Amino acid sequence: MVSHGVPDDVQNEVLSPTERQQRALRRLDDGHAALLAALDGVDEAEAFLGSRWSVWEVMQHLLTENFVQALEEIASGEREMLPPFDGREDRIAADVARLEANYQRFRALITGLSPAQLDLPATPYNPENNYPALSLLDLIERTSGHEGNHARQVVETRRFVAAFRSAERAVTVAGLGTGDPASVPMPTREMLANADYVIGSPAALAVARRWIRSVELTLNADNRAELVNRLVRDIRAGLWSMVVTLGDPAESMPSLLSDLEESVGTVSLIPAPGFYRLALERRGLSPLESVCGSVERIDDLAGIAASGRAVVILGADGGGTWRDPAVGLQKAGIPADTPVDLVVNMSAECATIATSLAELIAAPLGDAAAAVDSALVISP
């Protein structure tokens, strides 16, 4: 939230009206300089990307009195035609010029006010929101830092636009860690607050929701292809799109990453703590003693049983049930009676179930979801 009030250190100072007037001018000058610096070199991609239309913005868009008046004037012969459309670059330059003209006008106003004018009442007391009655000087002091505050906002917005820039045709895929909000990386938190929409499983969205300020789209097995196509279209249109997953994206959704890389071309990946490490800790294994695979790519694990290392197969968003990968492992040559450990619910109260491939194939346990926070461990 951008504050437009007077800083505490300013409020506590005891100054004469003239000193307060000069201080307001200094704040106005500093803020305007900061705003111009923040806007320096801004191009159309930065200026017109990343905005989300509010109801008010839609209403403003639909208030077309000037357009209707222009058409009336054309119809009556008062004008020949509409003026030529400005390019976005021209509009940016014109708006910066308007900011400059308004600054000069405001500065001239402040400079020319006499002590008697500075003491004139400007706003009445509003008991509904406890807003105080302000003199002209009080109001000038409160608004003199307006541009400076928004200059910082422009700097932040440009920083995020650089991360999401549509010219790169990139989608951001971010990990949320192991379910604890504290494990969500800071870059992910910041980008979630600025994305136009966020895609994720219900569990992932539940973790990310505290930072999301836009539309949420639920990802499931039935709409995956549809959402990938939407991402492709929206990235080309310049929208800021994010996909989130529990754990680390490379572990939790490897096939979706492949689909996005093939469709979009560029995927910006934000890693996070994954579930592979937790599964190893649960079984007392070292990464040097194990190999990691995904339930989404079970065919890649053919022949690994002979490696002499533990095999950790991670669940994934939309990974189906554990019966399917158990069948795949059996087809890959691993005997059906091979003992395995099923590690489940690692994002909350982790549990380990000793079983076998045969039980996963034939017994009700095989109906357990191969969820993103579960893993199948085959020990050597």
VEXDREN-2710 file (C-alpha; in Angstrom, 1 decimal):
% VEXDREN-2710
k/r/px/py/pz
1/MET/0.0/0.0/0.0
2/VAL/1.4/3.4/-1.0
3/SER/1.1/6.0/1.7
4/HIS/0.4/9.6/0.8
5/GLY/0.5/11.0/4.3
6/VAL/3.2/13.0/6.1
7/PRO/6.0/10.9/7.5
8/ASP/6.1/10.6/11.3
9/ASP/9.4/12.5/11.5
10/VAL/7.8/15.4/9.6
11/GLN/4.7/15.4/11.7
12/ASN/6.7/15.7/14.9
13/GLU/8.8/18.7/13.8
14/VAL/7.9/22.2/15.0
15/LEU/8.3/24.5/12.0
16/SER/7.0/27.8/10.9
17/PRO/4.5/27.9/8.1
18/THR/7.1/29.2/5.7
19/GLU/9.5/26.4/6.7
20/ARG/6.8/23.9/6.2
21/GLN/6.0/25.4/2.8
22/GLN/9.7/25.1/1.7
23/ARG/9.9/21.6/3.0
24/ALA/6.8/20.7/1.0
25/LEU/8.4/22.2/-2.1
26/ARG/11.6/20.1/-1.5
27/ARG/9.5/16.9/-1.1
28/LEU/7.6/17.8/-4.3
29/ASP/10.8/18.4/-6.2
30/ASP/12.4/15.2/-4.9
31/GLY/9.3/13.1/-5.6
32/HIS/9.0/14.5/-9.2
33/ALA/12.6/13.8/-9.9
34/ALA/12.2/10.3/-8.6
35/LEU/9.1/9.8/-10.7
36/LEU/10.9/11.0/-13.9
37/ALA/13.8/8.7/-13.1
38/ALA/11.5/5.8/-12.6
39/LEU/9.7/6.5/-15.9
40/ASP/12.9/7.1/-17.8
41/GLY/13.1/4.8/-20.8
42/VAL/9.8/3.0/-20.1
43/ASP/8.6/1.3/-23.3
44/GLU/5.2/0.0/-24.3
45/ALA/5.8/-3.5/-23.0
46/GLU/6.5/-2.2/-19.5
47/ALA/3.8/0.5/-19.5
48/PHE/0.9/-1.6/-20.8
49/LEU/1.6/-5.1/-19.5
50/GLY/0.7/-6.7/-16.2
51/SER/-2.4/-4.6/-15.4
52/ARG/-5.6/-6.3/-14.2
53/TRP/-8.8/-4.6/-14.9
54/SER/-10.9/-3.7/-11.9
55/VAL/-14.6/-3.0/-12.1
56/TRP/-13.8/0.7/-11.9
57/GLU/-11.4/0.5/-14.8
58/VAL/-14.0/-1.3/-16.9
59/MET/-16.5/1.5/-16.1
60/GLN/-13.9/4.1/-17.1
61/HIS/-13.3/2.3/-20.3
62/LEU/-17.1/2.4/-21.0
63/LEU/-17.5/6.1/-20.3
64/THR/-17.3/7.3/-24.0
65/GLU/-18.8/10.7/-23.8
66/ASN/-15.9/12.3/-25.7
67/PHE/-16.2/9.7/-28.5
68/VAL/-19.9/10.2/-28.8
69/GLN/-19.5/13.9/-28.9
70/ALA/-16.9/13.6/-31.6
71/LEU/-19.2/11.5/-33.7
72/GLU/-22.0/14.1/-33.2
73/GLU/-19.6/16.8/-34.4
74/ILE/-18.7/14.8/-37.5
75/ALA/-22.4/14.2/-38.2
76/SER/-23.2/17.9/-37.9
77/GLY/-20.2/19.0/-40.0
78/GLU/-18.4/20.7/-37.1
79/ARG/-15.3/18.5/-37.7
80/GLU/-14.2/16.4/-40.6
81/MET/-13.0/13.2/-38.9
82/LEU/-11.5/11.7/-35.8
83/PRO/-7.9/12.7/-35.1
84/PRO/-5.3/10.0/-36.1
85/PHE/-4.6/7.4/-33.5
86/ASP/-1.4/7.9/-31.4
87/GLY/1.0/5.0/-31.1
88/ARG/1.7/3.7/-27.6
89/GLU/5.1/5.3/-27.6
90/ASP/3.5/8.7/-28.4
91/ARG/1.0/8.2/-25.6
92/ILE/3.7/7.5/-23.1
93/ALA/5.6/10.7/-24.2
94/ALA/2.4/12.8/-24.0
95/ASP/1.6/11.5/-20.5
96/VAL/5.1/12.2/-19.2
97/ALA/4.7/15.7/-20.7
98/ARG/1.4/16.1/-18.9
99/LEU/3.0/15.0/-15.6
100/GLU/5.7/17.6/-16.1
101/ALA/3.2/20.4/-16.9
102/ASN/1.1/19.5/-13.9
103/TYR/4.2/19.4/-11.6
104/GLN/5.2/22.9/-12.8
105/ARG/1.7/24.2/-12.2
106/PHE/1.5/22.7/-8.7
107/ARG/5.0/24.0/-7.8
108/ALA/4.1/27.5/-9.0
109/LEU/0.9/27.4/-6.9
110/ILE/2.8/26.4/-3.8
111/THR/5.5/28.9/-4.3
112/GLY/3.0/31.8/-4.8
113/LEU/0.9/31.2/-1.7
114/SER/1.0/33.8/1.1
115/PRO/1.0/32.9/4.8
116/ALA/-2.7/33.9/4.9
117/GLN/-3.5/31.7/2.0
118/LEU/-1.6/28.8/3.5
119/ASP/-3.9/29.0/6.5
120/LEU/-7.1/28.8/4.5
121/PRO/-9.3/25.8/5.3
122/ALA/-9.1/23.1/2.6
123/THR/-11.0/20.0/3.8
124/PRO/-13.7/19.6/6.5
125/TYR/-13.4/17.1/9.3
126/ASN/-14.9/13.8/8.3
127/PRO/-16.1/11.9/11.4
128/GLU/-16.9/8.7/9.4
129/ASN/-13.3/7.9/8.8
130/ASN/-11.7/10.2/11.3
131/TYR/-10.1/12.3/8.6
132/PRO/-9.0/15.6/10.1
133/ALA/-9.9/19.1/8.9
134/LEU/-6.9/20.4/7.0
135/SER/-5.6/23.8/6.0
136/LEU/-4.3/24.4/2.6
137/LEU/-0.7/24.0/4.0
138/ASP/-1.7/20.8/5.7
139/LEU/-3.1/19.4/2.4
140/ILE/0.0/20.5/0.4
141/GLU/2.3/18.8/2.9
142/ARG/0.3/15.6/2.6
143/THR/0.3/15.6/-1.2
144/SER/3.8/16.9/-1.9
145/GLY/5.3/13.4/-1.5
146/HIS/2.7/11.8/-3.8
147/GLU/4.9/11.4/-6.9
148/GLY/7.9/10.2/-4.8
149/ASN/5.8/7.4/-3.3
150/HIS/4.5/6.3/-6.7
151/ALA/8.0/6.6/-8.2
152/ARG/8.9/3.6/-5.9
153/GLN/5.8/1.8/-7.2
154/VAL/6.9/2.4/-10.8
155/VAL/10.4/1.0/-10.0
156/GLU/8.8/-2.2/-8.4
157/THR/6.4/-2.6/-11.3
158/ARG/9.2/-2.3/-13.9
159/ARG/11.3/-4.9/-11.9
160/PHE/8.4/-7.4/-12.1
161/VAL/7.7/-6.7/-15.8
162/ALA/11.4/-7.5/-16.4
163/ALA/10.8/-10.9/-14.8
164/PHE/7.6/-11.6/-16.7
165/ARG/8.5/-9.7/-19.9
166/SER/6.3/-11.0/-22.7
167/ALA/9.1/-10.5/-25.3
168/GLU/10.8/-13.6/-23.8
169/ARG/7.6/-15.6/-24.4
170/ALA/8.2/-17.2/-21.0
171/VAL/5.9/-18.8/-18.5
172/THR/7.0/-18.9/-14.8
173/VAL/6.8/-22.2/-13.1
174/ALA/7.4/-21.9/-9.3
175/GLY/7.9/-24.4/-6.5
176/LEU/6.1/-23.8/-3.2
177/GLY/8.3/-26.1/-1.1
178/THR/6.9/-28.8/1.1
179/GLY/3.6/-27.2/2.2
180/ASP/5.0/-25.0/5.0
181/PRO/4.5/-21.3/3.9
182/ALA/7.9/-20.6/5.3
183/SER/9.5/-22.9/2.6
184/VAL/8.0/-20.8/-0.2
185/PRO/10.9/-18.9/-1.9
186/MET/10.7/-15.1/-1.7
187/PRO/10.8/-14.6/-5.5
188/THR/7.8/-16.9/-5.8
189/ARG/5.9/-14.9/-3.1
190/GLU/6.6/-11.6/-4.9
191/MET/5.7/-12.8/-8.3
192/LEU/2.4/-14.4/-7.1
193/ALA/1.3/-11.0/-6.0
194/ASN/1.8/-9.6/-9.5
195/ALA/0.7/-12.4/-11.9
196/ASP/-2.4/-11.9/-14.0
197/TYR/-3.5/-15.4/-13.1
198/VAL/-2.0/-18.5/-11.3
199/ILE/-2.5/-22.1/-12.2
200/GLY/-2.0/-25.0/-9.8
201/SER/-3.6/-28.0/-8.1
202/PRO/-6.0/-27.4/-5.3
203/ALA/-3.3/-28.2/-2.7
204/ALA/-0.8/-25.9/-4.4
205/LEU/-3.3/-23.0/-4.7
206/ALA/-4.2/-23.5/-1.0
207/VAL/-0.6/-22.8/0.0
208/ALA/-0.1/-19.9/-2.5
209/ARG/-3.4/-18.2/-1.9
210/ARG/-2.1/-15.9/0.8
211/TRP/0.1/-14.1/-1.8
212/ILE/-2.2/-14.4/-4.9
213/ARG/-3.9/-11.1/-5.9
214/SER/-5.5/-12.3/-9.1
215/VAL/-7.4/-15.2/-10.7
216/GLU/-6.8/-18.8/-9.7
217/LEU/-7.2/-21.6/-12.2
218/THR/-7.3/-25.2/-10.9
219/LEU/-5.1/-27.7/-12.7
220/ASN/-6.2/-31.3/-13.0
221/ALA/-5.7/-34.2/-15.3
222/ASP/-8.8/-33.4/-17.4
223/ASN/-7.9/-29.8/-18.2
224/ARG/-4.1/-29.9/-18.5
225/ALA/-3.9/-29.7/-22.3
226/GLU/-6.5/-26.9/-22.2
227/LEU/-4.5/-24.8/-19.7
228/VAL/-1.2/-25.4/-21.6
229/ASN/-2.9/-24.0/-24.7
230/ARG/-4.2/-21.0/-22.8
231/LEU/-0.8/-20.3/-21.4
232/VAL/0.6/-20.2/-24.9
233/ARG/-2.0/-17.8/-26.1
234/ASP/-1.8/-15.5/-23.1
235/ILE/1.9/-15.3/-23.0
236/ARG/1.9/-14.2/-26.6
237/ALA/-0.7/-11.6/-25.6
238/GLY/1.6/-10.3/-22.9
239/LEU/-0.1/-11.6/-19.8
240/TRP/1.8/-12.6/-16.7
241/SER/1.1/-16.2/-16.1
242/MET/2.4/-18.5/-13.4
243/VAL/2.1/-22.2/-12.6
244/VAL/2.8/-23.4/-9.1
245/THR/3.3/-26.8/-7.5
246/LEU/4.1/-28.2/-4.1
247/GLY/7.7/-29.3/-3.9
248/ASP/10.2/-28.5/-6.7
249/PRO/8.7/-28.2/-10.2
250/ALA/11.4/-30.4/-11.7
251/GLU/10.4/-33.2/-9.3
252/SER/6.6/-32.5/-9.1
253/MET/5.7/-31.9/-12.7
254/PRO/8.4/-33.0/-15.1
255/SER/6.1/-33.8/-18.0
256/LEU/4.2/-30.5/-17.7
257/LEU/7.6/-28.7/-17.8
258/SER/8.4/-30.6/-21.0
259/ASP/5.0/-29.7/-22.5
260/LEU/5.5/-26.1/-21.7
261/GLU/9.0/-26.0/-23.1
262/GLU/7.8/-27.6/-26.3
263/SER/4.8/-25.2/-26.6
264/VAL/6.2/-22.0/-25.2
265/GLY/9.9/-22.3/-25.9
266/THR/11.1/-20.6/-22.7
267/VAL/10.2/-21.6/-19.1
268/SER/11.4/-19.5/-16.2
269/LEU/11.8/-22.0/-13.3
270/ILE/11.9/-21.0/-9.6
271/PRO/13.1/-24.0/-7.6
272/ALA/12.1/-24.9/-4.1
273/PRO/12.7/-27.6/-1.5
274/GLY/11.3/-30.8/-2.9
275/PHE/10.1/-34.2/-1.5
276/TYR/13.0/-36.3/-2.7
277/ARG/15.1/-35.2/0.3
278/LEU/12.2/-35.8/2.7
279/ALA/11.7/-39.3/1.4
280/LEU/15.4/-40.1/1.8
281/GLU/15.4/-38.8/5.3
282/ARG/12.3/-40.9/6.1
283/ARG/14.2/-44.0/5.0
284/GLY/17.6/-43.0/6.4
285/LEU/19.2/-42.9/2.9
286/SER/21.8/-40.8/1.4
287/PRO/21.5/-39.2/-2.1
288/LEU/24.7/-41.2/-3.0
289/GLU/22.8/-44.4/-2.3
290/SER/19.8/-43.7/-4.4
291/VAL/18.4/-42.6/-7.7
292/CYS/15.4/-40.4/-8.2
293/GLY/12.6/-40.9/-10.7
294/SER/9.0/-39.7/-11.3
295/VAL/5.7/-41.5/-11.5
296/GLU/5.1/-39.5/-14.7
297/ARG/8.1/-41.2/-16.4
298/ILE/8.1/-44.7/-15.0
299/ASP/9.4/-46.1/-18.3
300/ASP/12.7/-44.2/-17.7
301/LEU/13.4/-46.5/-14.8
302/ALA/13.9/-49.7/-16.8
303/GLY/17.0/-51.6/-15.6
304/ILE/17.7/-49.5/-12.5
305/ALA/17.1/-52.3/-10.1
306/ALA/20.4/-53.8/-11.0
307/SER/22.2/-50.6/-10.0
308/GLY/22.5/-51.6/-6.4
309/ARG/21.0/-48.3/-5.3
310/ALA/17.7/-47.4/-3.7
311/VAL/15.1/-46.1/-6.2
312/VAL/12.9/-43.2/-5.1
313/ILE/9.8/-42.7/-7.3
314/LEU/8.2/-39.4/-6.6
315/GLY/4.5/-38.7/-7.0
316/ALA/3.3/-35.8/-9.1
317/ASP/0.3/-33.5/-9.6
318/GLY/-2.2/-35.6/-11.5
319/GLY/0.0/-38.7/-11.0
320/GLY/-2.9/-41.2/-10.9
321/THR/-2.7/-44.1/-8.4
322/TRP/0.3/-46.1/-7.3
323/ARG/-1.1/-49.2/-9.0
324/ASP/-0.1/-47.9/-12.4
325/PRO/3.6/-47.2/-11.7
326/ALA/3.8/-50.6/-9.8
327/VAL/2.6/-52.3/-13.0
328/GLY/5.2/-50.3/-15.0
329/LEU/8.0/-51.3/-12.6
330/GLN/7.0/-55.0/-13.0
331/LYS/7.1/-54.7/-16.7
332/ALA/10.5/-53.1/-16.4
333/GLY/11.8/-56.3/-14.9
334/ILE/11.4/-55.7/-11.2
335/PRO/9.9/-58.8/-9.5
336/ALA/6.3/-58.4/-8.2
337/ASP/7.4/-59.6/-4.7
338/THR/10.0/-56.9/-4.3
339/PRO/9.5/-55.1/-0.9
340/VAL/8.8/-51.4/-1.2
341/ASP/8.0/-48.6/1.2
342/LEU/5.2/-46.2/0.3
343/VAL/5.9/-42.8/1.9
344/VAL/2.8/-40.6/2.0
345/ASN/1.6/-37.2/3.2
346/MET/5.0/-35.7/3.4
347/SER/3.5/-32.1/3.4
348/ALA/1.8/-32.8/6.8
349/GLU/2.0/-35.9/9.0
350/CYS/4.3/-38.2/7.1
351/ALA/3.8/-41.9/7.2
352/THR/5.6/-44.9/5.8
353/ILE/3.8/-48.1/4.7
354/ALA/5.8/-51.3/4.1
355/THR/4.3/-53.2/1.2
356/SER/5.3/-54.8/-2.1
357/LEU/4.8/-54.3/-5.8
358/ALA/2.3/-57.2/-5.8
359/GLU/0.2/-55.6/-3.1
360/LEU/0.2/-52.3/-4.9
361/ILE/-1.0/-54.0/-8.0
362/ALA/-3.6/-56.3/-6.5
363/ALA/-4.6/-54.9/-3.1
364/PRO/-6.7/-51.7/-2.3
365/LEU/-3.5/-50.0/-1.3
366/GLY/-2.8/-49.6/-5.0
367/ASP/-5.7/-47.1/-5.2
368/ALA/-3.8/-44.6/-3.1
369/ALA/-3.1/-41.4/-5.0
370/ALA/0.4/-41.0/-6.4
371/ALA/0.2/-37.5/-4.9
372/VAL/2.9/-34.9/-5.2
373/ASP/3.9/-35.3/-1.5
374/SER/4.2/-39.1/-1.7
375/ALA/7.0/-41.4/-2.9
376/LEU/7.7/-45.1/-3.5
377/VAL/11.0/-46.3/-2.3
378/ILE/12.6/-49.6/-3.5
379/SER/15.6/-50.4/-1.3
380/PRO/18.5/-52.5/-2.6
END
